[in-house]
Amino acid sequence: MAAVKKNPAELYAEQVRSGEILVCEYVRLAVERYYADLDRALDMGRYFDKKAAMRAIHFIEKLKHTKGEWAGQRFRLEPWQQFVLWNIFGWKVCARRVQGQTSLTSAEPQPKLAFGKNADGTRRFRYAYIEIARKNGKTALSAGIGLYMLFADGESRPEVYSAATVKDQAKICFSDAVEIVKATDLKNYLTPYRNSIVYELKGGAMKPLSSDYGTHDGLNPSCGIIDEFHAHKDSGMFDVIKSAFGARRQPLMFIITTAGFDKSGVCYAYRENVIKVLRGVNEDDSLFGIIYTLDDKSEWDDPKMWIKANPNLGVSLSADYLADQVKDAKNRPEAVRNVMTKNVDLWVDAERTWILDDVWQKCIGTTDPADLKSCACWGGLDLSNVSDITAYVLLFHENDRFQLLPHFWIPEEKMLEKVRKENINYDKWVAEGYVTVTPGNVIDYDFVKADILRIVADYDLRTSAYDRWNASQTIIDLQNEGMECNPFGQGYGSTSAPTKEFEKLVLTGKIEHFGNPVLRWMLASTLVKTDPAGNIKPDKEKSTQKIDGIVAAIMALGEWMTAQADDESNPYENRGLLTL
């Protein structure tokens, strides 16, 4: 018997299963779900219609690219794209189960023979969630599906909507569809207008749809394409399309998105359900999901792993392009979020992306703090309110290298409360000597003052900076004891330069710390904000935890930079601040 010829979708599934193609867990699970469903298809009341799947694939491959290096050429769907379409359009519903036959393989009778007139024939999957990194052909795929659903799905008076948070975003997919119509024989059947593509023969249309969903009560969609779902602040757009599906025999919600920043949002919640379905935790026979991402955040800068999030690597995007993006992000921490979410499809909490933890941990130094007594140092003091943590950080400089030595204080009773209510490891840090408690439930400023004077007595302290907004009697007392304390503004004008310099020192490994876990925790919580001129500063309001130690370190660095600017013999006068 001649071997049954397999199409690219089937071959792709085989190669994923065998490990020939490197994929993440969620793609592997999607493939295993496909095979498991084939084995139990008839018992589920489902069958696979290869002709229907190939019809959709062949339709889209007759369309043409309209921009870029492939303009004028027909679509060539990659195997992973064919696998997506294969599932969405191939799986069908039966009118009833057939007893005694539970498996459907390529060697067994085709479903039309097994079921005859008892086959309902509608699509199994009504919802499809595809998550993938940027530049993997998702917009072209969305436009192709939209045109198929408008022209070739056989729906009476089809209504296809390209939906997004704003109309400009919704029009990206729609505009691609318009240009495709103009470039193919579809122009003989479909008429593109500014805000619609009309199929007069069937009384149908494709339209862009923005998120002011309250005005869309009259919709009767046969297909909703939601692009960049991660940008949706609520489920309103999804819900308004879903609620209007009732009159349709086999509607399709096609969701395609990159990763985002908001793990509390509607997209991430939907993604979590997709993962549960893939893992078999939740049952949802109407949902197809596949997620192209990395298995671990540590893989983000490993070229061998990029294929997991970028199945079009080497086709619509190059490894050199990704390498440039990653290199730029390593030099500019503010770019890390976008690279992780858009280029390798990792969901990232915004507050944890200023400086990556692995970069920070590489800066753990071997210098003994006792050896710093002869080094000049500058201080940064961030005085807390009466019930919070206070930070004083010393910055040492010698031979073009820097060392950070932080000190922290917290009221004892508030420390215990935070341990109970917020699950912060203050008790452990106190026991290990990283935090000092002051008696009572409010910070004892006299205690802190005495500690600071004791600490600086051992070092060559030049000046210390403090937040002028929270100046107190403590500053006056320290000045009376002979410490030079200078107010340090918290606006962009004062803070941007030392914040950027702090970034550069960390990225180049020219600053050392001693593995203080409190400072590490604070850095992980630090979010910076940027003004229109590109200036940056730590954002205390949006940072989820305390960042006082990082603010104090930046102020200390600002003091050092001021001292160098005042010193005509400073070598930085001639070569500028540290640059990459």
N, C-alpha and C positions, 0 to 999 in steps of 0.2 A: 504494500500500500504506500502510495506516495505521501511524503510528509506534508502535513498541513502548513501552508505558507503563513507565517506570522507577520503582522504589521508592526510598525515602529513602537506603537503603544504597548503591545504584548512583549516585544523584545526588551523595551525599557523596564517593564515590570520584572522580567526574568533577570536582567542585569543588576537591578537594584537588589533583588532577592539573593543573588549569588555573591554580592559584594563587588562586582566588577565596576559598578558606578558608585562613587563615594557620596553618600547622602546622610542627612541627620536622622535622628530617631523618628521624627514625625512623618517624613517621607517614607521611611521603611514601614511604619505602621499603616500608612495609607495603602501601600502595596500589599501588605499582608491582609488587610481588610478586604481588598479586591479579591484575592485568592480564596479567602475564607468564605466570602459571599458566593463565589462560583460553586464552591462545594455544597453549600446549603441553599442555593438559590430557589429551587423548586419548592422546598419545604417552607421557605419564606414567602412564597407567592410572588416570586420575582423571576425574571429571565433576562438574558443579555442579548440584545439585538445588535449584532455586528454591523449590519447594513445601515442601521440608523446612526450608529457612531461614525462610520466611515462617510456617510452622507454629509454630516456636519463638518468633518475634517476636510473632505474634498471641496466643499463650498468655500471654506475659509482659505484654502490653498489656491483657489482661483482668483482671490483678491490680489491687489497690487499695493506695494509700498509707494508712498507718495512723497517721501522726503529722505534725506540722508544718502548714504552711498548705495542703497538698494532701490532708490526711487525708480519706478517704472517696472521693477521686477516683481514676479509673483511671490506671495507669502510662501515661505518654506517653514512649516511648523516643526519645531524641534521635538524630539521624542517625549520630553516631559510635558510639552504643551499638548501633544497628541494623547498622552495618558490622561490628562485632565479632561479633554473633550470626550475621549473614549468612555470615561466613567459617567460624565454628566448626561451625555446623549445616548449612551448605549444601554443603560440599565432601565428596564421597563417593569410595569406592574401587571400581574395576572388577575383575572377576575376571581379565581378561586385556586386553592391549593390542589395539587395532584398527589394522591396517595400512592405510596410505593415507589416513588422516584424523587430523590432528594438532591441529586447532584447534577450539575450541568457543566460538562467539559467539551472541548472542541471535538472530541471523538464521539460524542453522544448526539442524538437527534437534535436538530435545530428547534428552538422554541415554537416556531410557527407550526411545526409538525406535531409537537407534543401537546399544544394547546388549541390549535385551530381557532375557532370562533370564541373560545373562552378567554383568550388573551385580551385584556383591557387595552394594553398598548400605550398607556400614558407613561411619562417618565417617572422613574422612582425618585430621583433627586429634585427637590424643589428649591433647595438652598445650596449654594456652593461658596466656600470660603477658601481663597487662595492668598497666601501671604508669601511675599518674595521681595528680594532686594531690588533696588532701582536699576534701570537699564537692562532688564531681562525681557523686554517685549510685552509688558503687561498691558500697555495702552492699546497697542495694535491688536492683541488678543481680545481685549474688551470690545473694541470697535467691530472686530470680526464676528463675535458672538452677537452683538447688538444687531448687525445687519442680517445675520442668519435668522434670528428670532423675528425680525421684521418681515423678511422676504420669503424664507424657505421653511419655516416651522409648521406651516399649514394652519395657523391660528386665524380665525375670523376676526376681522377688524383689529389687528394686532396693535398694541401700544407698548412701545419700548422707551424707557426713561434712563438717561444717564444722569445719575444723582450724585451730588457732592455738597459740601458745606456752603460753597459760594458758586455762583453761576459760572465764573471764569474757570473754576476747576471742573465743573460739570461739562463745560464746553470742550475740554481737552479731548475726551473720548468722542464726543459728538462731532467735533471739527475734523478729527481723523476719519470718522465715518463719512462725512461729507466729501472729503477729498478722495476717498476710496471709491465712492459712487461715481464721481466725475471721471475717474481714471479707468473704469471698467465698464462692461456691458450693462451693469446695473443702472446706468444712467438712462437706459431705454425703458426702465420700469419704475424707477424711483426719482422723485423730483426734490432736490435739496433747496431749502430756503434758509433764511438767516437763523431761525430758531426751530426748524423742523426738517425732517426728511419724510416726504409723503409718499405712501404707496397707494395710489388712487384706486387701482383695480380691486384691492382688498379693503379699502377704507381705513388703512392703518397709517401710523406715523411713528417716528423716533424723535424724541425731544430731550434737550438738557433740562435738568430740574434742580433748582437750588434749595437751600435748607429752610426757606420760609414756608415750611410744610403746612402751615395753617391755612394756606390758600389753595390747597390741592385736594379738596374734598371730592371733586368729580372724577378722579382718576379711575381707570379700569385697566391697570397694567397687565400685560402678559409677560413682561420681563422688566426687571429693575436691575440696573448695573450701578453698584455703589463703589466708586473709586476712592481710594485713600480713606478707608473707613476709620483709620486711627485718628483722623482730624475731626471726626464728629464728636461734639461735646455731649450729645445725648442720643437716644435711640429714635428720635422723632421721625427722621427721614425713613429709617428702616420700617418703623411701625406703620407709617402712613401708606407705604407701598404694600406691605404685608397684609394690612387690613382690607385692601382693595383687591386682593387676589381671589376672593371668594367666588367671583363669577367666571373664573377661568378654569379650563379643564386641566392644564398642566403648566402653570406659571413657573417662572424661574427667577430667583434672586441670585445674582452673580456678584459676589463681593470680592474685590481684589485690592490689596493694600500692602504697603511696607509696614515695618514695625514703627512704633511711636514712643512717646515719652510718658504718657498718662496711663499708668497701670490701674487707676481707679475709674477709667472711662469705659464706655460701652463696647468699644472694639476689643479691648483686652479681656473683658468679661466673656464676649462671644468667642474669642480665641481659646479661653480656658475651657469652654464647653466643647469646642472642636477637639481639643486634646483629650478630654475625657471620653468623647465618642471614639476617637482613634484607639485609645487604650482599653476600650470596652467597659469603662466605668459607667458611662451613660449610654442609653439607647436612643438613637434618633435616625431612623431609617431614611428620612427625607433629606439628610444633610450629608454632603460630600465636603471633605476638608483635606487640605494638604498645605503644609507649612515648610518653606525652604529657609532654613536658618542654620546657625551654628549650634553645636551641642553644648558648648561652654564659652563663656566670655573670654577666657584665656586664649581662644583660637583666633581672635579678631585680627591679629597681625601675622598670622601664619598663612603664607600663600597656598600651602597644600590644602588648607581647609576652606578656602574661599568658594570652591565649587559647590559646597553644601548649600550656601545661600544664593549662589549665582549659577544655576544650571545652564545659562547661556554664555558662560565664560568661554572666551575664544570665538564667540559668534557675534553677539551684539555689544559686548564689552570686552576689553582686553585686561590681562593680568597687569600690564604696565599701568593702566589707568587706576586700577585698585591699589597698586603699590604706591602710586603718587598720592592718592587720597589718604592712605594710612600714614605715609611719611609726613604729610602735612599735619595730620591730627596729632602725631607724636611731638611735633614742634609747636603746635598751637592747641593747648588743652581745650580751648573753647570750641574747637572743631570736632572733638571726639564724639560728642553726642550724635551729630549728623552722620559721621562715618559709620558708627555702630548701628544706627537705626536704618539708614538708607542704603549703605553699601554692603553690610553683612547681616542685616535683618535681626538685630538684637534689640529687644525692648530694654530701655535704659531709664532709670530714675534720674531726673535732671539734677537732683541735689548731689549725686555721686559721681559727677563726670568732670569736675574742674581739673583735678589731677588724679590720675588713676592710682589705685592702691599699690599695684605691682611696681610702678615707677617710684612711688614714695618709699617702699620697702627696700629698694635698691640703694637708697641714700643712708641706710643705717651705717654709722661710722664705727671705727674701731678706736678712736681717740679716747683716752681716759679723761673724764672731766677734771681730775686732779691736775692734769698736765696743762690745763687752760688758764691757770692762775697768772701766768705772765703775759697772756694775750689781752689785747684791748677788746673791750666788749661794749655793746650798746643794748639798752633795755626797752621793752615795750610793756606797758601796764594797762590792762583792761579791767577796770574796777567794776564789779557787778553791782546789781542792786542788792538790797540787804539780805536776800534769801537765796542768791544764786552763786555760781562758781566764779571766782576771781582768778585771773591769769597774769603771771609775770614771766616774760620770756627774755632770756639773755641771748644775744647774737654775738659770737666771737668771730674775729677775722684775723687770719694770719696766712701769709704765703698764697694769696689768691684763693683761699678756701674759707668756708664758713661752717660754724657749728652752732646748733640750737640747743639751749638748755632751758626747758620750761619748768615752771612751778605753779601749782594749783592749790586753791583753798576753797572749802565749802563748809557751811554750818552743819554741825553733826546731825541735828534732828532733821534738817531738810535732806541731808544725804540719805538717811534711812527711809524717808518718805519717797524719794525718787527711786530707790532700789525696789520698794514695794509696788509703787504705782506705774513707773515707767520702765522697769526692768533694766536699768542702767547699772553697770558694774562698779559703782562708786565704792561699795564696801570692799571689793577685791582690790581696787586701785589704792585705797587707803591702806589696806593690809600690806601691799607690796611697796608702799612708800611713794607712789606717784601723785597722790593727793593728800593734803593735810587738812584735817578737820579743825574747825574752830568751835568752841563750846556754844551751846544754845541753838536757837532756831533762826538766828540772823547772823550775818557775817560780822565777826569781831575785827573791825578795822585796825584797832590797836595791836591785835595779835598779828595781823597780816603785815603791818608796818614794821614791827619788831623782827619778824621773819625776814623781810626784804633787806633790812639793814644788816642782819646777820649774814645773809647770803652774799651781798655785794661786797662785804668787807674782805672776802677772799679773792676778789677779782679786780682787774684794772678797768673799772667802769668809767666810761666817759660821760654819756648822757642817757637819759631815759625819756621816752615819749609816753603820753597818756591821752586818752580820749577826753577832750575838753568838755564834751557834753555831760560827762559824769564826774567832773572834777569835784573833789571833796576835801574835807579837812585833812585827810590822809596825805594828799599831795603837799599841802602846806607844811605838815609835820615832817615829811621826807626832805623837803627843801631846807627846812630849819636844821635838819641833821647833816646838811652838806651835800645832798644829792642834787644834781642838776636835772630838773624835770621840765620838759617842753610840751606844750599842748600840741596835739596832732589832730587836724581836721579829718572827718570821716567822709568827706565828699570826694568826687572824682579828681579834683585838682590836687589834693594832697595824697590820695591813696592809689591812683592808677599806676604811676611809675613804679613804686615799690611792689605792687601786686604783680605787675608784669615781670619785674626783675626776679621776684620770688619764683614765678613759674619757670623762668629760664634757668635759674640756679638748680632747681629740682630736676628739670629735664636733662641738664648737662651733668648732673651728679656732683656739682660743685658746692653743695650744701649738705652737711651731715646732721643727723639727729641720732639719738641714742635708743630708738625703739620705744619711746614713751607711748603707751597704748592710749592715753587720754588725747594726746596730740593727734595720733592716728585717727581716732574716732571723730575728732573735730574736723579734720581735713576731709574725711569721707562725707561729712554733713555740710561742707562749705559749697555754696552756690554763688557764683559771681554774676553780676549784671553789667550790661554794656550800654553806654550812651551812644547817640548818633555819631559822635566823633570817634568812636572806637575805644574810648577810655573804659576801664573796668575797675570794679571794686567788689569786695565781699558783700553779699546781700544777707544781712542778719534777719530780715523779715521773712524771706522765703526759705532760708536754710532750716531744715527740720529739727536740728538739735543745736546744742551750744557750739559756737565757733570761736569763742573768746581767745583761745590759745593761738589760733591762726591769725586773728586780727592783731594780737599782741606781737607776733613774730613779724608781721608785715610792718607794723609801726617801728619796731626795732630796726628793721632793714631800712626804712625811710630815714631814721636817725643817722644810720651809717652813711647813706647816700648824701645826706645833707652835709655831714662832716667832710666827706670826700670833695664835695663841690667847693667847700670853704678852704680846702687844703691845696695850695698851688702846686705842691710837690706830688700830688696824687697822680699815679699813672693813668687813671681813668680820664683825667682831663685831656689827655692826648689821644687815647684810643676809644673813648666812649664807654658806655655801660656794656655789660656782657651781652653779646648777640650770638645767635645761632647761625 
